[in-house]
Amino acid sequence: MPEIKVVGDIRSGKYQPTLTGNAIVDAALIDHFCQQLAAALHLPAQQVHAEHHWNLTLDAATIYVIDQQIWQTIPLSGHPRNVIIVTSHDLQRGDITTVAQALAKVLPNPFSASNN
């Protein structure tokens, strides 16, 4: 099962977008989103986590859930299959509905995953 990284803010490098402007609040909101997503997909919590130090590169073995505003500024061509775009509103509200549906199409049988 691939690792899922949620990018809602970036704290290092030249490009440092934030979700709310407050690093503590951003971390809490993104962590809550990750916990909700892991629970909905029946995945271990450590398999779905925030990526606060993303260097704007994609690893083919990882699934990225990226804030729409961040994705729009990245100079990458096309839309890779391992990238799922999420609105800032969904991240802030912990609404995983759209992302869970998109992941269901990408993950190999996500709802039967074990918590090993």
DRENPA-3360 file (N, C-alpha, C; in nm, 2 decimals, always signed):
BEGIN
1 = MPEIKVVG = +0.08/-0.12/+0.00/+0.00/+0.00/+0.00/+0.09/+0.12/+0.00 ~ +0.07/+0.22/-0.09/+0.15/+0.34/-0.10/+0.13/+0.43/+0.02 ~ +0.23/+0.51/+0.04/+0.23/+0.61/+0.15/+0.14/+0.73/+0.09 ~ +0.07/+0.80/+0.17/-0.01/+0.91/+0.13/+0.04/+1.04/+0.21 ~ +0.08/+1.14/+0.13/+0.13/+1.26/+0.19/+0.03/+1.37/+0.16 ~ +0.00/+1.45/+0.26/-0.10/+1.56/+0.25/-0.02/+1.69/+0.26 ~ -0.02/+1.77/+0.15/+0.05/+1.89/+0.14/-0.05/+2.01/+0.14 ~ -0.06/+2.07/+0.26/-0.15/+2.18/+0.28/-0.07/+2.31/+0.31;
9 = DIRSGKYQ = +0.05/+2.30/+0.35/+0.14/+2.41/+0.37/+0.28/+2.36/+0.35 ~ +0.38/+2.45/+0.32/+0.52/+2.42/+0.30/+0.60/+2.51/+0.39 ~ +0.68/+2.45/+0.48/+0.75/+2.54/+0.57/+0.90/+2.56/+0.54 ~ +0.95/+2.50/+0.43/+1.09/+2.52/+0.40/+1.10/+2.55/+0.25 ~ +1.22/+2.60/+0.21/+1.24/+2.64/+0.07/+1.20/+2.78/+0.04 ~ +1.21/+2.81/-0.09/+1.18/+2.95/-0.13/+1.03/+2.97/-0.14 ~ +0.95/+2.87/-0.16/+0.81/+2.88/-0.17/+0.74/+2.83/-0.04 ~ +0.68/+2.91/+0.04/+0.63/+2.87/+0.16/+0.48/+2.91/+0.18;
17 = PTLTGNAI = +0.39/+2.85/+0.11/+0.25/+2.88/+0.12/+0.20/+2.82/+0.26 ~ +0.09/+2.89/+0.31/+0.03/+2.84/+0.43/-0.12/+2.82/+0.41 ~ -0.18/+2.75/+0.50/-0.32/+2.73/+0.49/-0.40/+2.84/+0.55 ~ -0.36/+2.88/+0.68/-0.43/+2.98/+0.75/-0.33/+3.10/+0.78 ~ -0.20/+3.08/+0.77/-0.11/+3.18/+0.81/-0.05/+3.15/+0.95 ~ -0.10/+3.06/+1.02/-0.05/+3.02/+1.15/+0.00/+2.88/+1.15 ~ +0.13/+2.85/+1.16/+0.19/+2.72/+1.15/+0.12/+2.62/+1.25 ~ +0.09/+2.66/+1.37/+0.04/+2.57/+1.47/-0.11/+2.53/+1.42;
25 = VDAALIDH = -0.18/+2.62/+1.38/-0.32/+2.59/+1.34/-0.32/+2.51/+1.21 ~ -0.23/+2.54/+1.12/-0.22/+2.46/+0.99/-0.18/+2.32/+1.02 ~ -0.09/+2.30/+1.11/-0.05/+2.16/+1.15/-0.16/+2.08/+1.21 ~ -0.24/+2.15/+1.30/-0.35/+2.08/+1.36/-0.46/+2.05/+1.26 ~ -0.49/+2.14/+1.17/-0.59/+2.12/+1.07/-0.55/+2.00/+0.97 ~ -0.43/+2.01/+0.93/-0.38/+1.91/+0.83/-0.37/+1.77/+0.90 ~ -0.32/+1.77/+1.02/-0.32/+1.64/+1.10/-0.46/+1.58/+1.12 ~ -0.55/+1.67/+1.15/-0.69/+1.62/+1.16/-0.74/+1.56/+1.03;
33 = FCQQLAAA = -0.71/+1.63/+0.92/-0.75/+1.58/+0.79/-0.69/+1.44/+0.76 ~ -0.56/+1.43/+0.80/-0.49/+1.30/+0.78/-0.55/+1.19/+0.86 ~ -0.59/+1.22/+0.99/-0.65/+1.12/+1.08/-0.78/+1.08/+1.02 ~ -0.86/+1.17/+0.98/-0.99/+1.14/+0.92/-0.98/+1.05/+0.80 ~ -0.89/+1.08/+0.71/-0.86/+1.01/+0.59/-0.82/+0.87/+0.62 ~ -0.72/+0.85/+0.71/-0.67/+0.72/+0.75/-0.78/+0.63/+0.80 ~ -0.87/+0.69/+0.89/-0.98/+0.62/+0.95/-1.08/+0.58/+0.84 ~ -1.11/+0.67/+0.75/-1.21/+0.63/+0.65/-1.16/+0.53/+0.55;
41 = LHLPAQQV = -1.03/+0.52/+0.53/-0.97/+0.42/+0.44/-0.93/+0.30/+0.51 ~ -0.94/+0.29/+0.64/-0.90/+0.18/+0.73/-0.75/+0.16/+0.71 ~ -0.67/+0.27/+0.71/-0.53/+0.26/+0.70/-0.46/+0.30/+0.83 ~ -0.34/+0.24/+0.86/-0.27/+0.29/+0.98/-0.24/+0.44/+0.97 ~ -0.25/+0.51/+1.08/-0.23/+0.65/+1.09/-0.10/+0.69/+1.03 ~ +0.01/+0.62/+1.05/+0.14/+0.66/+1.00/+0.15/+0.65/+0.84 ~ +0.05/+0.59/+0.78/+0.05/+0.57/+0.63/+0.00/+0.70/+0.57 ~ -0.08/+0.78/+0.64/-0.13/+0.90/+0.59/-0.08/+1.02/+0.68;
49 = HAEHHWNL = +0.01/+1.10/+0.62/+0.06/+1.21/+0.71/+0.09/+1.34/+0.63 ~ +0.10/+1.44/+0.71/+0.13/+1.57/+0.65/+0.27/+1.58/+0.60 ~ +0.29/+1.65/+0.49/+0.43/+1.68/+0.44/+0.45/+1.83/+0.44 ~ +0.51/+1.88/+0.55/+0.53/+2.02/+0.56/+0.66/+2.07/+0.49 ~ +0.74/+1.98/+0.45/+0.87/+2.02/+0.39/+0.89/+1.96/+0.25 ~ +0.78/+1.96/+0.17/+0.78/+1.91/+0.04/+0.86/+2.00/-0.05 ~ +0.95/+1.93/-0.14/+1.04/+2.01/-0.22/+0.99/+2.02/-0.37 ~ +0.86/+2.01/-0.39/+0.79/+2.02/-0.52/+0.83/+1.91/-0.62;
57 = TLDAATIY = +0.88/+1.80/-0.57/+0.90/+1.69/-0.66/+0.81/+1.57/-0.62 ~ +0.78/+1.49/-0.72/+0.68/+1.38/-0.69/+0.76/+1.25/-0.70 ~ +0.73/+1.16/-0.61/+0.78/+1.02/-0.60/+0.67/+0.94/-0.65 ~ +0.69/+0.86/-0.76/+0.59/+0.78/-0.82/+0.53/+0.67/-0.72 ~ +0.60/+0.64/-0.62/+0.55/+0.54/-0.52/+0.47/+0.60/-0.41 ~ +0.45/+0.73/-0.41/+0.37/+0.80/-0.31/+0.25/+0.86/-0.37 ~ +0.14/+0.87/-0.30/+0.02/+0.94/-0.34/+0.02/+1.07/-0.27 ~ +0.00/+1.18/-0.34/+0.00/+1.32/-0.28/-0.14/+1.37/-0.29;
65 = VIDQQIWQ = -0.18/+1.43/-0.18/-0.30/+1.50/-0.17/-0.26/+1.65/-0.14 ~ -0.28/+1.73/-0.25/-0.22/+1.86/-0.25/-0.32/+1.97/-0.25 ~ -0.31/+2.07/-0.17/-0.40/+2.19/-0.17/-0.40/+2.25/-0.31 ~ -0.52/+2.28/-0.36/-0.54/+2.33/-0.49/-0.46/+2.46/-0.52 ~ -0.45/+2.55/-0.42/-0.37/+2.67/-0.44/-0.22/+2.64/-0.45 ~ -0.17/+2.54/-0.39/-0.03/+2.51/-0.40/-0.01/+2.45/-0.54 ~ -0.10/+2.35/-0.58/-0.08/+2.28/-0.70/-0.08/+2.38/-0.82 ~ -0.16/+2.48/-0.82/-0.17/+2.58/-0.93/-0.04/+2.65/-0.95;
73 = TIPLSGHP = +0.04/+2.66/-0.85/+0.16/+2.74/-0.86/+0.28/+2.65/-0.90 ~ +0.27/+2.52/-0.91/+0.38/+2.43/-0.93/+0.40/+2.42/-1.08 ~ +0.53/+2.44/-1.12/+0.56/+2.43/-1.27/+0.57/+2.29/-1.32 ~ +0.47/+2.20/-1.30/+0.47/+2.07/-1.35/+0.37/+2.06/-1.46 ~ +0.40/+1.98/-1.56/+0.31/+1.96/-1.68/+0.22/+1.85/-1.65 ~ +0.09/+1.86/-1.69/+0.00/+1.76/-1.68/-0.05/+1.74/-1.54 ~ -0.13/+1.63/-1.52/-0.18/+1.60/-1.39/-0.15/+1.45/-1.36 ~ -0.04/+1.43/-1.29/+0.00/+1.29/-1.26/-0.11/+1.21/-1.19;
81 = RNVIIVTS = -0.11/+1.08/-1.21/-0.22/+0.99/-1.15/-0.20/+0.98/-1.00 ~ -0.08/+1.01/-0.95/-0.06/+0.99/-0.80/-0.08/+1.13/-0.73 ~ -0.15/+1.23/-0.79/-0.18/+1.35/-0.73/-0.33/+1.37/-0.72 ~ -0.38/+1.40/-0.60/-0.52/+1.43/-0.58/-0.52/+1.57/-0.53 ~ -0.60/+1.65/-0.59/-0.61/+1.79/-0.55/-0.73/+1.81/-0.45 ~ -0.70/+1.89/-0.35/-0.80/+1.91/-0.24/-0.82/+2.06/-0.23 ~ -0.93/+2.11/-0.20/-0.95/+2.25/-0.17/-0.90/+2.29/-0.03 ~ -0.87/+2.41/-0.02/-0.83/+2.46/+0.12/-0.94/+2.45/+0.21;
89 = HDLQRGDI = -1.06/+2.47/+0.17/-1.18/+2.46/+0.25/-1.20/+2.32/+0.30 ~ -1.18/+2.21/+0.22/-1.19/+2.08/+0.27/-1.08/+2.05/+0.37 ~ -0.96/+2.10/+0.35/-0.85/+2.07/+0.44/-0.88/+2.14/+0.58 ~ -0.93/+2.26/+0.57/-0.96/+2.33/+0.70/-1.08/+2.27/+0.77 ~ -1.18/+2.22/+0.70/-1.30/+2.16/+0.76/-1.28/+2.01/+0.79 ~ -1.17/+1.95/+0.74/-1.15/+1.81/+0.77/-1.25/+1.72/+0.68 ~ -1.30/+1.78/+0.57/-1.39/+1.71/+0.48/-1.31/+1.62/+0.38 ~ -1.31/+1.49/+0.41/-1.23/+1.40/+0.33/-1.31/+1.33/+0.22;
97 = TTVAQALA = -1.44/+1.36/+0.20/-1.53/+1.30/+0.11/-1.47/+1.29/-0.03 ~ -1.44/+1.40/-0.09/-1.39/+1.40/-0.23/-1.26/+1.33/-0.24 ~ -1.17/+1.35/-0.15/-1.04/+1.28/-0.15/-1.05/+1.13/-0.14 ~ -1.13/+1.09/-0.04/-1.16/+0.94/-0.02/-1.21/+0.88/-0.15 ~ -1.30/+0.95/-0.22/-1.36/+0.89/-0.34/-1.25/+0.88/-0.45 ~ -1.17/+0.98/-0.46/-1.06/+0.98/-0.56/-0.96/+0.87/-0.52 ~ -0.93/+0.86/-0.40/-0.83/+0.75/-0.35/-0.89/+0.61/-0.38 ~ -1.02/+0.60/-0.37/-1.08/+0.47/-0.39/-1.05/+0.42/-0.53;
105 = KVLPNPFS = -1.04/+0.51/-0.63/-1.01/+0.48/-0.77/-0.86/+0.45/-0.79 ~ -0.78/+0.50/-0.70/-0.63/+0.48/-0.72/-0.57/+0.37/-0.64 ~ -0.62/+0.35/-0.52/-0.56/+0.25/-0.43/-0.62/+0.11/-0.46 ~ -0.53/+0.01/-0.45/-0.58/-0.13/-0.47/-0.66/-0.17/-0.35 ~ -0.79/-0.17/-0.37/-0.89/-0.22/-0.27/-0.87/-0.15/-0.13 ~ -0.88/-0.02/-0.12/-0.85/+0.05/+0.00/-0.93/+0.02/+0.12 ~ -1.05/-0.03/+0.11/-1.14/-0.05/+0.22/-1.12/-0.19/+0.28 ~ -1.03/-0.27/+0.23/-1.00/-0.39/+0.29/-0.86/-0.39/+0.35;
113 = ASNN = -0.80/-0.28/+0.35/-0.66/-0.27/+0.41/-0.66/-0.30/+0.55 ~ -0.55/-0.37/+0.59/-0.54/-0.41/+0.73/-0.46/-0.30/+0.80 ~ -0.47/-0.30/+0.94/-0.39/-0.20/+1.02/-0.26/-0.26/+1.07 ~ -0.19/-0.33/+0.99/-0.06/-0.39/+1.03/+0.05/-0.29/+1.01;
% end
